[in-house]
Amino acid sequence: MPTLKAVLMDGQAVNRALTRIAHEILERNGGCDGVCLVGIRRRGEPLARGIAGKIAAIEGKNVPVGVLDITLYRDDLTPDNEEKMPRVNCTDVPFPITGKRVVLVDDVLYTGRTARAAIDALFQMGRPSQIQLAILVDRGHRELPIRADFVGKNVPTARSEIIAVKVPEIDGDSAVEIHTLT
């Protein structure tokens, strides 16, 4: 059972990190023209919508936001134990990504396998001109050569620790916590 070790970011810190990420996305891309955000289901979705809201407030323009379910693209799932197989949810990217600069948004970057699966899923939908990665928390321990372009907070962790990101749309609160396994 995980035990709370510390609250790394409260709601205000998460909000500041998302604001900074929005500014960095705009700076790197010279504005928001040709940019779209795709949140990786589950917590990447509300984070992408939050970043899009901040971009709209800064630029006065809306950027398209989609949601990507990467379940079928994961390489760490096996049908050996059907009870552990996740439920496939819906991908909703209601705009073309070909030629666009797609910013993938997720809550935590750990091994890199989720990001790799998301990239595979995106290429099934079209050919973006560029894929960038925005992450709220980078905890290290990469197994694949994947690096985030935009990071809210770098948190060195032990493999026995768990980073829990809370978003209001799912958890009723906004925070980043670190838990230890007991």
C-alpha positions as CSV (number, residue, x, y, z in Angstrom):
1,M,0.0,0.0,0.0
2,P,1.5,3.4,-1.0
3,T,2.2,5.9,1.8
4,L,2.3,9.6,1.2
5,K,5.9,10.8,1.5
6,A,5.5,14.5,0.4
7,V,3.4,16.9,-1.6
8,L,5.7,18.1,-4.3
9,M,3.4,20.7,-5.9
10,D,0.2,22.2,-4.6
11,G,-2.5,23.5,-6.9
12,Q,-0.8,26.9,-7.2
13,A,2.5,25.3,-8.2
14,V,0.8,23.1,-10.8
15,N,-1.0,26.2,-12.2
16,R,2.3,28.1,-12.4
17,A,4.0,25.2,-14.1
18,L,1.2,25.0,-16.7
19,T,1.5,28.7,-17.3
20,R,5.2,28.4,-17.8
21,I,4.8,25.4,-20.2
22,A,2.2,27.4,-22.2
23,H,4.7,30.3,-22.5
24,E,7.5,27.9,-23.5
25,I,5.3,26.3,-26.2
26,L,4.5,29.7,-27.7
27,E,8.1,30.9,-27.6
28,R,9.5,27.7,-29.2
29,N,6.8,27.7,-31.9
30,G,6.7,31.5,-32.6
31,G,3.1,31.6,-31.5
32,C,0.3,29.1,-31.7
33,D,-0.4,29.0,-35.5
34,G,-0.1,25.4,-36.7
35,V,0.1,24.1,-33.1
36,C,-2.3,21.5,-31.6
37,L,-2.3,19.8,-28.2
38,V,-3.0,16.1,-27.7
39,G,-3.4,14.9,-24.2
40,I,-2.6,11.3,-23.4
41,R,-5.6,9.8,-21.7
42,R,-6.2,10.1,-18.6
43,R,-4.5,12.9,-16.8
44,G,-2.8,14.3,-19.9
45,E,-6.2,15.3,-21.2
46,P,-7.1,17.9,-18.5
47,L,-3.5,19.1,-18.5
48,A,-3.7,19.7,-22.3
49,R,-7.0,21.5,-21.9
50,G,-5.4,23.7,-19.1
51,I,-2.4,24.6,-21.2
52,A,-4.8,25.4,-24.2
53,G,-6.7,27.7,-21.9
54,K,-3.6,29.5,-20.9
55,I,-2.4,29.8,-24.5
56,A,-5.8,31.3,-25.4
57,A,-5.5,33.8,-22.6
58,I,-2.0,34.8,-23.7
59,E,-2.5,34.8,-27.5
60,G,-6.2,35.4,-27.8
61,K,-6.4,32.3,-30.1
62,N,-7.7,28.8,-29.4
63,V,-5.5,25.9,-30.2
64,P,-7.1,22.5,-31.1
65,V,-7.1,20.0,-28.3
66,G,-7.5,16.2,-28.8
67,V,-7.3,13.1,-26.6
68,L,-5.3,10.0,-27.3
69,D,-5.8,6.6,-25.9
70,I,-2.6,4.6,-26.3
71,T,-3.8,1.3,-24.8
72,L,-3.5,-0.6,-28.0
73,Y,0.0,0.8,-28.7
74,R,1.6,-0.2,-25.4
75,D,4.4,-2.7,-25.5
76,D,4.2,-3.6,-21.8
77,L,0.8,-5.3,-21.8
78,T,0.3,-9.0,-22.3
79,P,-2.9,-11.0,-22.5
80,D,-1.4,-13.6,-20.0
81,N,-3.5,-12.1,-17.2
82,E,-6.7,-10.7,-18.6
83,E,-7.6,-9.1,-15.2
84,K,-4.7,-6.7,-15.6
85,M,-5.6,-5.8,-19.2
86,P,-6.8,-2.2,-19.3
87,R,-10.0,-1.1,-20.9
88,V,-9.7,0.6,-24.3
89,N,-11.1,4.1,-24.2
90,C,-11.8,6.5,-27.0
91,T,-9.3,8.5,-28.9
92,D,-10.8,11.9,-29.9
93,V,-8.5,14.0,-32.2
94,P,-11.2,15.8,-34.3
95,F,-8.7,17.7,-36.5
96,P,-6.0,16.7,-39.0
97,I,-2.5,16.4,-37.6
98,T,-0.7,16.2,-40.9
99,G,1.7,19.1,-41.2
100,K,0.9,20.4,-37.7
101,R,3.3,20.8,-34.7
102,V,1.7,18.4,-32.2
103,V,2.4,18.8,-28.5
104,L,1.8,15.6,-26.7
105,V,0.8,16.3,-23.1
106,D,1.1,13.8,-20.2
107,D,1.3,14.0,-16.4
108,V,4.5,12.0,-15.7
109,L,7.5,10.9,-17.8
110,Y,9.1,7.8,-16.4
111,T,10.4,5.0,-18.7
112,G,9.4,6.7,-22.0
113,R,7.1,3.8,-23.0
114,T,3.9,5.8,-22.9
115,A,5.4,8.6,-25.0
116,R,6.7,6.1,-27.5
117,A,3.2,4.5,-27.7
118,A,1.6,7.9,-28.2
119,I,4.0,8.7,-31.0
120,D,3.1,5.4,-32.7
121,A,-0.6,6.2,-32.3
122,L,-0.1,9.7,-33.8
123,F,1.6,8.3,-36.9
124,Q,-1.5,6.1,-37.5
125,M,-3.5,9.4,-37.8
126,G,-1.2,11.4,-40.1
127,R,2.2,12.9,-40.5
128,P,2.9,15.8,-38.2
129,S,5.6,18.2,-39.1
130,Q,6.9,17.9,-35.5
131,I,6.0,16.2,-32.3
132,Q,6.9,17.9,-29.0
133,L,6.4,16.5,-25.5
134,A,5.1,18.5,-22.6
135,I,5.2,16.8,-19.2
136,L,4.1,18.0,-15.8
137,V,6.6,15.8,-13.9
138,D,9.8,14.1,-15.2
139,R,10.9,11.5,-12.7
140,G,13.8,10.0,-14.6
141,H,14.5,6.2,-15.0
142,R,14.2,6.3,-18.8
143,E,14.2,2.9,-20.7
144,L,13.9,4.6,-24.1
145,P,15.8,7.6,-25.6
146,I,12.9,10.0,-25.0
147,R,13.2,13.5,-23.5
148,A,10.5,16.1,-22.8
149,D,10.6,19.4,-24.6
150,F,8.6,21.1,-21.8
151,V,8.8,20.1,-18.2
152,G,6.9,21.4,-15.2
153,K,9.1,19.9,-12.6
154,N,12.1,17.4,-12.5
155,V,11.8,15.1,-9.6
156,P,14.5,12.5,-9.1
157,T,12.9,9.4,-7.6
158,A,13.6,5.9,-6.5
159,R,12.0,3.1,-8.5
160,S,10.1,2.2,-5.4
161,E,8.4,5.6,-5.3
162,I,5.2,6.6,-7.1
163,I,4.4,10.0,-8.4
164,A,0.7,10.8,-8.1
165,V,-0.7,13.7,-10.2
166,K,-4.1,14.9,-9.1
167,V,-6.2,17.0,-11.5
168,P,-9.6,18.5,-10.5
169,E,-11.5,16.9,-13.4
170,I,-10.7,13.4,-12.1
171,D,-9.5,13.8,-8.4
172,G,-11.3,17.0,-7.3
173,D,-8.0,18.6,-6.5
174,S,-4.8,19.7,-8.1
175,A,-1.4,18.5,-6.7
176,V,1.6,16.3,-7.3
177,E,2.5,13.9,-4.6
178,I,5.2,11.3,-4.0
179,H,4.3,8.1,-2.4
180,T,6.5,5.2,-1.1
181,L,5.6,1.6,-1.4
182,T,5.3,-0.1,2.0
